[in-house]
């Protein structure tokens, strides 16, 4: 129950200020109808309850599974298995991310189906999968995070010169939506599980940058798609 209360407090602190701001705007600048006000307040309450339960469930399930999976991969001492499972986890956890689904649906609508929801979702998932593998290999082989990020973003800006201009903002949005409540807890837990098994006591330092690398993957993947659709 303590963990549930903690999540409830986190959600309230996150949502309450925006709720108050919208209410102030509604009363002063753009008055809402009584019906709209009731709907808004009811939605805010449901959002707080839903997010609390969602984050609580992610914390007691996704985090635990991610940590155990990371430890399992280290015990097996198989780079091939690490690459396969890391890629598979990246793809499927991204497909399950609600934010990715919303972005893919909007892009499909705006592009009149030229870029389908399934295509964009899979491209983003593949990008995350590849870079989660890269992030795990970085931990195992102690590769410099700064060098990978510099090289990755240099490639992003190079591809932006050749990609369809309409794909550039979509690419950066794709990096943002992969840092949602489904992907981040699992990716962080996976990194902590691996680093705590390899180098106990240094899991925080060595797993730093997992989410940053994971969000770089879809940006590059969508940029490549933009070059193809130019």
N, C-alpha and C positions, 0 to 999 in steps of 0.2 A: 504493500500500500504506500510505503514511503516513496518508492520510485514513481508511482502513479501521481502522487501529489506533486512531486518535483516536476514532472512533465506538464501537469496542469498549470503550475506557476509559470513555467517557461512559455507556454502557449498564451496565457493571459497577458504576460509582459509584452509579447510580440504583437498580439492582435488588438489589445485594448487601446493603445494610443491612436492607431489608425481609425478604430471605431469611434472614438471620441472626436477626432478631427472631422470625420465625415458628418457626425451629428452636428457639430458646430457649423459646418458649411451648410448643412440642411436647414438649420434654424436661421442663419444670418444671410447667406448669399443666395442660395438656391433652395427655397422652401420645398420640402417634400409633402406629398399628400399624406393623410393619416394612414391610409392603407399601405403606402410605400414604406413609411416609417416602421410600421409593425412588421412588414416583411423583412426589412433590413435588420432590425433588432433580433427577430427570430433566426434569420440566417447567421448572424454573428454568434449567437448562442450555440447553434448547431455546429458552426465552424470550430468553435473552441472545444466543444465536446468531441467532435470527430478527429480533429488534429491531435488532441490529447491521447485518445485511444490509439490512433495510428502511430504516433511517435513512441508510445509505450510499447506497442506490439513490435515495432522495428527494433527497439532497444533490447528487448528480452529475447528476440528471435534472430533477426538479421545480424546483430552485432556478435552474438554468441556463435552462430553458425560460421560467420566470416573468420572469427578468431580460430575456431577449431579447424577450419579448412586450411588456413595458413600454416598452422602447426603440422597438419597432416602432410602437406606438400613438402615441408622441410624434412620430415622423418623419412619420406620415400626417397629423398635424394635423387630425383629424376627431373632433369631440365625439360625433357619432352613432356612429362606429365604436367609440370608447372606451366609450360607454354599452352598446352591444350586446355587445361582447366581454367587458366587465367583468361584466355580468349573467350571460352564458352561463357564464363561468368560475366565478362564484360558485355557480351552481346545480349544475353538473356536478361540481365538486370537492367540494361538500358531499354529494351523493348517493354519491360514492365513499368518503366518510369512514366507516371501520368503526364508530366510536363513535356516529354518527348512526343507522346501521342497527340497532345494539343497542338504543338508546333507543326508536326507532320500533317495534321488535318487542315490547319490553316494554310500551309504552303500548297497543299493539293487543291484547295479551294481557289486561292489567288492565282495559281498557275493553270487553272481550268483542266486539272488532271494531267498536265504535261509532266509534272513531277508528282508521282502518286504517293499516297500516304505510306504504303508498304515499302516503296523504294527508299524514301528519305529515312524512314525508321531503320531499315536494314543498314543503310550507309552510315548513319550515326552510330548504330550498334557495333558495326565492324570497326569503326574508328576508335571507339572506346575500348573494344576488346584488344586491338593491337597495342594501344598505349598502356593498358593495364599490364599486358605482358611485358612491355618495355619497362614499366615502373617496377615490376617484380624482379626482373633481371637486374635492374639498377641496384636494388637492395642486395641481391645475392652477390653481385660482382663489384659492388661499391663504386658505381659509375657516378660521375659528377652530375648533380641535378641541374646546376646552372648551365652547363654546356649543352645538355639536352634541350632545355627550354630556349636557349639562345638560338640553337640550330633549328628547332621546331618553329619558332615564331619568325625567323628569317625566311624559312620555306613558306610559311603562311603568306607573308607579304609579297614574296616572289610570285606565288601562285595567283595572288589577287590581281597582279598586273595582266594576267592572261585569262582569268576567269570571267564568266558572264557577270557584269556588275550587279545584277539582281541577286546573285547567289552570295555575294560578299556579306551582306547583313544577316542572311539566313545562316551562313557558316558560323558567325560569331554568336548568334542566338542559339545555335546547336550546342556550342560549348557551354553556354549558360544553363540550358535546360537539363544537361546531364549532371548537374550538381544539385539534384533534387533530394527529397527525403527518402527515396528508395535506394538510390545509388550511393550516396555519400556514406551512410552508416556502414554499409557492407564493404565498400572499398577500403575505408579506414580500418575496419576490423580485420580485413584480409591482410593488409600491410602490417598491422600490429602483430597479428598471429605469426607471420613469417619472421619478422625482425626479433620478436621475443624468443622465438625458437632458435634463431641463428646466433643472436648476440643479446642475451638476457640483460635487461637494464637499460638498453639503448633503443627500445622500440619507438619511443617518441621521436628521436632525432632521425633514425634511419627511415622511418615510414613517412616522414615529412615530404610533401610534394606529390603524394599519390593522387589526390583529387585534381591538382593542377595539371599533371600529366594526362590524366583520364579526360579532362575537358579539352585538352589540346588536340586529341585524336579526332573527334568529330569535326573540329574546325578544318583540319587538313583534309579530312575525307570529303566534306561538302565542297571545299575549294576545288578538289580534283573533279568532283561532279560538275562544278561550274565551268571548268575548262572543257569538259566533254560536251556540255550543253551550250557552249558559246555560239 
